[in-house]
Amino acid sequence: MKQEILTRFPWPWLPSLALLIFFIFFIGLIAQLMMTSRQPLLARQSKLPLEEAEKHE
């Protein structure tokens, strides 16, 4: 049944394209997190939950 459905699928390259888009997005996200210019922003954001808890005590 699975092969019958796959033989009628008109775009065999579409799953490969989806996988490529996923990897490009994932690598872009990792690159954005590793940028040194964003480190102060990420450090400030990592302390936000603690600062919010201190304000309510």
PyMOL Python script that loads the backbone (N, CA, C, O; Angstrom):
from pymol import cmd

cmd.read_pdbstr("""\
ATOM      1  N   MET A   1       0.827  -1.191   0.000  1.00  0.00           N
ATOM      2  CA  MET A   1       0.000   0.000   0.000  1.00  0.00           C
ATOM      3  C   MET A   1       0.878   1.266   0.000  1.00  0.00           C
ATOM      4  O   MET A   1       0.606   2.239  -0.702  1.00  0.00           O
ATOM      5  N   LYS A   2       1.924   1.209   0.804  1.00  0.00           N
ATOM      6  CA  LYS A   2       2.809   2.378   0.890  1.00  0.00           C
ATOM      7  C   LYS A   2       3.485   2.650  -0.456  1.00  0.00           C
ATOM      8  O   LYS A   2       3.566   3.798  -0.892  1.00  0.00           O
ATOM      9  N   GLN A   3       3.964   1.604  -1.104  1.00  0.00           N
ATOM     10  CA  GLN A   3       4.625   1.799  -2.396  1.00  0.00           C
ATOM     11  C   GLN A   3       3.640   2.290  -3.454  1.00  0.00           C
ATOM     12  O   GLN A   3       4.003   3.061  -4.343  1.00  0.00           O
ATOM     13  N   GLU A   4       2.423   1.848  -3.352  1.00  0.00           N
ATOM     14  CA  GLU A   4       1.409   2.289  -4.318  1.00  0.00           C
ATOM     15  C   GLU A   4       1.167   3.791  -4.188  1.00  0.00           C
ATOM     16  O   GLU A   4       1.026   4.501  -5.184  1.00  0.00           O
ATOM     17  N   ILE A   5       1.122   4.249  -2.965  1.00  0.00           N
ATOM     18  CA  ILE A   5       0.922   5.691  -2.732  1.00  0.00           C
ATOM     19  C   ILE A   5       2.143   6.471  -3.200  1.00  0.00           C
ATOM     20  O   ILE A   5       2.012   7.522  -3.829  1.00  0.00           O
ATOM     21  N   LEU A   6       3.351   5.946  -2.886  1.00  0.00           N
ATOM     22  CA  LEU A   6       4.568   6.655  -3.265  1.00  0.00           C
ATOM     23  C   LEU A   6       4.780   6.699  -4.771  1.00  0.00           C
ATOM     24  O   LEU A   6       5.368   7.656  -5.273  1.00  0.00           O
ATOM     25  N   THR A   7       4.323   5.700  -5.499  1.00  0.00           N
ATOM     26  CA  THR A   7       4.479   5.734  -6.958  1.00  0.00           C
ATOM     27  C   THR A   7       3.572   6.777  -7.592  1.00  0.00           C
ATOM     28  O   THR A   7       3.853   7.257  -8.691  1.00  0.00           O
ATOM     29  N   ARG A   8       2.504   7.126  -6.922  1.00  0.00           N
ATOM     30  CA  ARG A   8       1.589   8.150  -7.445  1.00  0.00           C
ATOM     31  C   ARG A   8       1.939   9.563  -6.975  1.00  0.00           C
ATOM     32  O   ARG A   8       1.299  10.533  -7.381  1.00  0.00           O
ATOM     33  N   PHE A   9       2.942   9.674  -6.129  1.00  0.00           N
ATOM     34  CA  PHE A   9       3.363  10.980  -5.611  1.00  0.00           C
ATOM     35  C   PHE A   9       4.082  11.733  -6.719  1.00  0.00           C
ATOM     36  O   PHE A   9       5.118  11.269  -7.193  1.00  0.00           O
ATOM     37  N   PRO A  10       3.560  12.892  -7.151  1.00  0.00           N
ATOM     38  CA  PRO A  10       4.110  13.558  -8.328  1.00  0.00           C
ATOM     39  C   PRO A  10       5.433  14.301  -8.110  1.00  0.00           C
ATOM     40  O   PRO A  10       6.102  14.645  -9.085  1.00  0.00           O
ATOM     41  N   TRP A  11       5.821  14.552  -6.876  1.00  0.00           N
ATOM     42  CA  TRP A  11       7.034  15.330  -6.607  1.00  0.00           C
ATOM     43  C   TRP A  11       7.978  14.534  -5.703  1.00  0.00           C
ATOM     44  O   TRP A  11       7.957  14.723  -4.487  1.00  0.00           O
ATOM     45  N   PRO A  12       8.789  13.665  -6.259  1.00  0.00           N
ATOM     46  CA  PRO A  12       9.680  12.848  -5.412  1.00  0.00           C
ATOM     47  C   PRO A  12      10.787  13.657  -4.751  1.00  0.00           C
ATOM     48  O   PRO A  12      11.399  13.176  -3.797  1.00  0.00           O
ATOM     49  N   TRP A  13      11.063  14.858  -5.219  1.00  0.00           N
ATOM     50  CA  TRP A  13      12.123  15.686  -4.661  1.00  0.00           C
ATOM     51  C   TRP A  13      11.635  16.517  -3.470  1.00  0.00           C
ATOM     52  O   TRP A  13      12.445  17.144  -2.787  1.00  0.00           O
ATOM     53  N   LEU A  14      10.331  16.531  -3.213  1.00  0.00           N
ATOM     54  CA  LEU A  14       9.794  17.384  -2.157  1.00  0.00           C
ATOM     55  C   LEU A  14      10.288  17.004  -0.754  1.00  0.00           C
ATOM     56  O   LEU A  14      10.638  17.910   0.001  1.00  0.00           O
ATOM     57  N   PRO A  15      10.338  15.734  -0.360  1.00  0.00           N
ATOM     58  CA  PRO A  15      10.888  15.410   0.969  1.00  0.00           C
ATOM     59  C   PRO A  15      12.347  15.830   1.127  1.00  0.00           C
ATOM     60  O   PRO A  15      12.762  16.245   2.209  1.00  0.00           O
ATOM     61  N   SER A  16      13.114  15.725   0.062  1.00  0.00           N
ATOM     62  CA  SER A  16      14.512  16.161   0.135  1.00  0.00           C
ATOM     63  C   SER A  16      14.599  17.664   0.336  1.00  0.00           C
ATOM     64  O   SER A  16      15.443  18.142   1.093  1.00  0.00           O
ATOM     65  N   LEU A  17      13.742  18.405  -0.329  1.00  0.00           N
ATOM     66  CA  LEU A  17      13.710  19.849  -0.155  1.00  0.00           C
ATOM     67  C   LEU A  17      13.315  20.224   1.271  1.00  0.00           C
ATOM     68  O   LEU A  17      13.889  21.141   1.858  1.00  0.00           O
ATOM     69  N   ALA A  18      12.342  19.518   1.821  1.00  0.00           N
ATOM     70  CA  ALA A  18      11.917  19.785   3.200  1.00  0.00           C
ATOM     71  C   ALA A  18      13.059  19.521   4.182  1.00  0.00           C
ATOM     72  O   ALA A  18      13.260  20.289   5.123  1.00  0.00           O
ATOM     73  N   LEU A  19      13.796  18.449   3.968  1.00  0.00           N
ATOM     74  CA  LEU A  19      14.930  18.133   4.835  1.00  0.00           C
ATOM     75  C   LEU A  19      16.025  19.184   4.709  1.00  0.00           C
ATOM     76  O   LEU A  19      16.636  19.565   5.707  1.00  0.00           O
ATOM     77  N   LEU A  20      16.271  19.646   3.512  1.00  0.00           N
ATOM     78  CA  LEU A  20      17.267  20.691   3.283  1.00  0.00           C
ATOM     79  C   LEU A  20      16.864  21.995   3.979  1.00  0.00           C
ATOM     80  O   LEU A  20      17.699  22.646   4.608  1.00  0.00           O
ATOM     81  N   ILE A  21      15.601  22.372   3.869  1.00  0.00           N
ATOM     82  CA  ILE A  21      15.121  23.592   4.542  1.00  0.00           C
ATOM     83  C   ILE A  21      15.258  23.449   6.048  1.00  0.00           C
ATOM     84  O   ILE A  21      15.649  24.400   6.726  1.00  0.00           O
ATOM     85  N   PHE A  22      14.941  22.274   6.581  1.00  0.00           N
ATOM     86  CA  PHE A  22      15.069  22.043   8.020  1.00  0.00           C
ATOM     87  C   PHE A  22      16.514  22.221   8.477  1.00  0.00           C
ATOM     88  O   PHE A  22      16.772  22.898   9.472  1.00  0.00           O
ATOM     89  N   PHE A  23      17.465  21.611   7.748  1.00  0.00           N
ATOM     90  CA  PHE A  23      18.865  21.722   8.145  1.00  0.00           C
ATOM     91  C   PHE A  23      19.392  23.146   8.002  1.00  0.00           C
ATOM     92  O   PHE A  23      20.180  23.592   8.835  1.00  0.00           O
ATOM     93  N   ILE A  24      18.979  23.856   6.979  1.00  0.00           N
ATOM     94  CA  ILE A  24      19.406  25.250   6.825  1.00  0.00           C
ATOM     95  C   ILE A  24      18.881  26.097   7.978  1.00  0.00           C
ATOM     96  O   ILE A  24      19.605  26.935   8.515  1.00  0.00           O
ATOM     97  N   PHE A  25      17.626  25.882   8.359  1.00  0.00           N
ATOM     98  CA  PHE A  25      17.054  26.617   9.489  1.00  0.00           C
ATOM     99  C   PHE A  25      17.796  26.276  10.782  1.00  0.00           C
ATOM    100  O   PHE A  25      18.124  27.169  11.563  1.00  0.00           O
ATOM    101  N   PHE A  26      18.061  24.987  11.009  1.00  0.00           N
ATOM    102  CA  PHE A  26      18.733  24.553  12.221  1.00  0.00           C
ATOM    103  C   PHE A  26      20.149  25.119  12.311  1.00  0.00           C
ATOM    104  O   PHE A  26      20.556  25.598  13.370  1.00  0.00           O
ATOM    105  N   ILE A  27      20.889  25.069  11.233  1.00  0.00           N
ATOM    106  CA  ILE A  27      22.253  25.604  11.222  1.00  0.00           C
ATOM    107  C   ILE A  27      22.232  27.120  11.397  1.00  0.00           C
ATOM    108  O   ILE A  27      23.098  27.677  12.072  1.00  0.00           O
ATOM    109  N   GLY A  28      21.253  27.788  10.794  1.00  0.00           N
ATOM    110  CA  GLY A  28      21.121  29.230  10.975  1.00  0.00           C
ATOM    111  C   GLY A  28      20.807  29.601  12.410  1.00  0.00           C
ATOM    112  O   GLY A  28      21.316  30.598  12.922  1.00  0.00           O
ATOM    113  N   LEU A  29      19.976  28.807  13.058  1.00  0.00           N
ATOM    114  CA  LEU A  29      19.642  29.063  14.457  1.00  0.00           C
ATOM    115  C   LEU A  29      20.855  28.881  15.357  1.00  0.00           C
ATOM    116  O   LEU A  29      21.094  29.688  16.255  1.00  0.00           O
ATOM    117  N   ILE A  30      21.619  27.825  15.117  1.00  0.00           N
ATOM    118  CA  ILE A  30      22.848  27.600  15.894  1.00  0.00           C
ATOM    119  C   ILE A  30      23.844  28.730  15.652  1.00  0.00           C
ATOM    120  O   ILE A  30      24.478  29.206  16.594  1.00  0.00           O
ATOM    121  N   ALA A  31      23.986  29.159  14.415  1.00  0.00           N
ATOM    122  CA  ALA A  31      24.915  30.251  14.101  1.00  0.00           C
ATOM    123  C   ALA A  31      24.486  31.544  14.787  1.00  0.00           C
ATOM    124  O   ALA A  31      25.327  32.303  15.270  1.00  0.00           O
ATOM    125  N   GLN A  32      23.181  31.794  14.828  1.00  0.00           N
ATOM    126  CA  GLN A  32      22.695  33.008  15.478  1.00  0.00           C
ATOM    127  C   GLN A  32      22.968  32.969  16.982  1.00  0.00           C
ATOM    128  O   GLN A  32      23.301  33.995  17.574  1.00  0.00           O
ATOM    129  N   LEU A  33      22.833  31.818  17.594  1.00  0.00           N
ATOM    130  CA  LEU A  33      23.095  31.704  19.025  1.00  0.00           C
ATOM    131  C   LEU A  33      24.577  31.810  19.354  1.00  0.00           C
ATOM    132  O   LEU A  33      24.941  32.250  20.445  1.00  0.00           O
ATOM    133  N   MET A  34      25.429  31.412  18.426  1.00  0.00           N
ATOM    134  CA  MET A  34      26.861  31.427  18.685  1.00  0.00           C
ATOM    135  C   MET A  34      27.517  32.774  18.371  1.00  0.00           C
ATOM    136  O   MET A  34      28.702  32.958  18.650  1.00  0.00           O
ATOM    137  N   MET A  35      26.780  33.701  17.806  1.00  0.00           N
ATOM    138  CA  MET A  35      27.365  35.000  17.464  1.00  0.00           C
ATOM    139  C   MET A  35      27.801  35.709  18.740  1.00  0.00           C
ATOM    140  O   MET A  35      27.047  35.770  19.711  1.00  0.00           O
ATOM    141  N   THR A  36      29.007  36.240  18.738  1.00  0.00           N
ATOM    142  CA  THR A  36      29.526  36.891  19.941  1.00  0.00           C
ATOM    143  C   THR A  36      28.867  38.240  20.200  1.00  0.00           C
ATOM    144  O   THR A  36      28.867  38.715  21.336  1.00  0.00           O
ATOM    145  N   SER A  37      28.311  38.858  19.177  1.00  0.00           N
ATOM    146  CA  SER A  37      27.675  40.154  19.378  1.00  0.00           C
ATOM    147  C   SER A  37      26.361  40.029  20.143  1.00  0.00           C
ATOM    148  O   SER A  37      25.872  41.017  20.692  1.00  0.00           O
ATOM    149  N   ARG A  38      25.784  38.831  20.187  1.00  0.00           N
ATOM    150  CA  ARG A  38      24.516  38.630  20.889  1.00  0.00           C
ATOM    151  C   ARG A  38      24.717  38.133  22.317  1.00  0.00           C
ATOM    152  O   ARG A  38      23.735  37.967  23.041  1.00  0.00           O
ATOM    153  N   GLN A  39      25.942  37.891  22.741  1.00  0.00           N
ATOM    154  CA  GLN A  39      26.196  37.335  24.060  1.00  0.00           C
ATOM    155  C   GLN A  39      25.678  38.222  25.194  1.00  0.00           C
ATOM    156  O   GLN A  39      25.088  37.686  26.131  1.00  0.00           O
ATOM    157  N   PRO A  40      25.863  39.556  25.167  1.00  0.00           N
ATOM    158  CA  PRO A  40      25.316  40.367  26.258  1.00  0.00           C
ATOM    159  C   PRO A  40      23.783  40.291  26.338  1.00  0.00           C
ATOM    160  O   PRO A  40      23.216  40.269  27.431  1.00  0.00           O
ATOM    161  N   LEU A  41      23.129  40.251  25.194  1.00  0.00           N
ATOM    162  CA  LEU A  41      21.673  40.147  25.179  1.00  0.00           C
ATOM    163  C   LEU A  41      21.219  38.818  25.772  1.00  0.00           C
ATOM    164  O   LEU A  41      20.275  38.782  26.562  1.00  0.00           O
ATOM    165  N   LEU A  42      21.883  37.730  25.399  1.00  0.00           N
ATOM    166  CA  LEU A  42      21.515  36.418  25.917  1.00  0.00           C
ATOM    167  C   LEU A  42      21.806  36.314  27.416  1.00  0.00           C
ATOM    168  O   LEU A  42      21.054  35.670  28.147  1.00  0.00           O
ATOM    169  N   ALA A  43      22.879  36.935  27.872  1.00  0.00           N
ATOM    170  CA  ALA A  43      23.201  36.910  29.302  1.00  0.00           C
ATOM    171  C   ALA A  43      22.138  37.676  30.098  1.00  0.00           C
ATOM    172  O   ALA A  43      21.731  37.253  31.180  1.00  0.00           O
ATOM    173  N   ARG A  44      21.705  38.795  29.551  1.00  0.00           N
ATOM    174  CA  ARG A  44      20.662  39.579  30.223  1.00  0.00           C
ATOM    175  C   ARG A  44      19.336  38.816  30.241  1.00  0.00           C
ATOM    176  O   ARG A  44      18.621  38.837  31.243  1.00  0.00           O
ATOM    177  N   GLN A  45      19.011  38.147  29.143  1.00  0.00           N
ATOM    178  CA  GLN A  45      17.766  37.396  29.075  1.00  0.00           C
ATOM    179  C   GLN A  45      17.789  36.180  29.994  1.00  0.00           C
ATOM    180  O   GLN A  45      16.745  35.787  30.514  1.00  0.00           O
ATOM    181  N   SER A  46      18.945  35.584  30.201  1.00  0.00           N
ATOM    182  CA  SER A  46      19.019  34.415  31.068  1.00  0.00           C
ATOM    183  C   SER A  46      18.776  34.773  32.528  1.00  0.00           C
ATOM    184  O   SER A  46      18.421  33.900  33.320  1.00  0.00           O
ATOM    185  N   LYS A  47      18.959  36.037  32.900  1.00  0.00           N
ATOM    186  CA  LYS A  47      18.752  36.463  34.282  1.00  0.00           C
ATOM    187  C   LYS A  47      17.337  36.985  34.521  1.00  0.00           C
ATOM    188  O   LYS A  47      16.970  37.242  35.667  1.00  0.00           O
ATOM    189  N   LEU A  48      16.548  37.145  33.485  1.00  0.00           N
ATOM    190  CA  LEU A  48      15.204  37.702  33.641  1.00  0.00           C
ATOM    191  C   LEU A  48      14.316  36.908  34.590  1.00  0.00           C
ATOM    192  O   LEU A  48      13.671  37.528  35.436  1.00  0.00           O
ATOM    193  N   PRO A  49      14.236  35.593  34.511  1.00  0.00           N
ATOM    194  CA  PRO A  49      13.369  34.877  35.452  1.00  0.00           C
ATOM    195  C   PRO A  49      13.794  35.074  36.901  1.00  0.00           C
ATOM    196  O   PRO A  49      12.944  35.139  37.789  1.00  0.00           O
ATOM    197  N   LEU A  50      15.095  35.170  37.152  1.00  0.00           N
ATOM    198  CA  LEU A  50      15.565  35.373  38.520  1.00  0.00           C
ATOM    199  C   LEU A  50      15.228  36.775  39.008  1.00  0.00           C
ATOM    200  O   LEU A  50      14.839  36.948  40.163  1.00  0.00           O
ATOM    201  N   GLU A  51      15.368  37.765  38.156  1.00  0.00           N
ATOM    202  CA  GLU A  51      15.050  39.141  38.550  1.00  0.00           C
ATOM    203  C   GLU A  51      13.563  39.285  38.832  1.00  0.00           C
ATOM    204  O   GLU A  51      13.180  40.016  39.745  1.00  0.00           O
ATOM    205  N   GLU A  52      12.722  38.604  38.068  1.00  0.00           N
ATOM    206  CA  GLU A  52      11.287  38.685  38.273  1.00  0.00           C
ATOM    207  C   GLU A  52      10.905  38.065  39.611  1.00  0.00           C
ATOM    208  O   GLU A  52      10.022  38.579  40.296  1.00  0.00           O
ATOM    209  N   ALA A  53      11.553  36.975  39.992  1.00  0.00           N
ATOM    210  CA  ALA A  53      11.263  36.325  41.261  1.00  0.00           C
ATOM    211  C   ALA A  53      11.720  37.182  42.442  1.00  0.00           C
ATOM    212  O   ALA A  53      11.068  37.205  43.486  1.00  0.00           O
ATOM    213  N   GLU A  54      12.836  37.884  42.275  1.00  0.00           N
ATOM    214  CA  GLU A  54      13.341  38.745  43.344  1.00  0.00           C
ATOM    215  C   GLU A  54      12.434  39.939  43.570  1.00  0.00           C
ATOM    216  O   GLU A  54      12.318  40.411  44.701  1.00  0.00           O
ATOM    217  N   LYS A  55      11.787  40.439  42.526  1.00  0.00           N
ATOM    218  CA  LYS A  55      10.903  41.597  42.659  1.00  0.00           C
ATOM    219  C   LYS A  55       9.657  41.250  43.473  1.00  0.00           C
ATOM    220  O   LYS A  55       9.130  42.105  44.186  1.00  0.00           O
ATOM    221  N   HIS A  56       9.183  40.015  43.378  1.00  0.00           N
ATOM    222  CA  HIS A  56       7.949  39.636  44.048  1.00  0.00           C
ATOM    223  C   HIS A  56       8.156  39.193  45.496  1.00  0.00           C
ATOM    224  O   HIS A  56       7.186  38.989  46.227  1.00  0.00           O
ATOM    225  N   GLU A  57       9.401  39.044  45.909  1.00  0.00           N
ATOM    226  CA  GLU A  57       9.656  38.616  47.297  1.00  0.00           C
ATOM    227  C   GLU A  57       9.686  39.747  48.251  1.00  0.00           C
ATOM    228  O   GLU A  57       9.889  39.540  49.447  1.00  0.00           O
TER     229      GLU A  57
END
""", "prot")
cmd.dss("prot")
cmd.show_as("cartoon", "prot")
cmd.util.cbc("prot")
cmd.orient("prot")
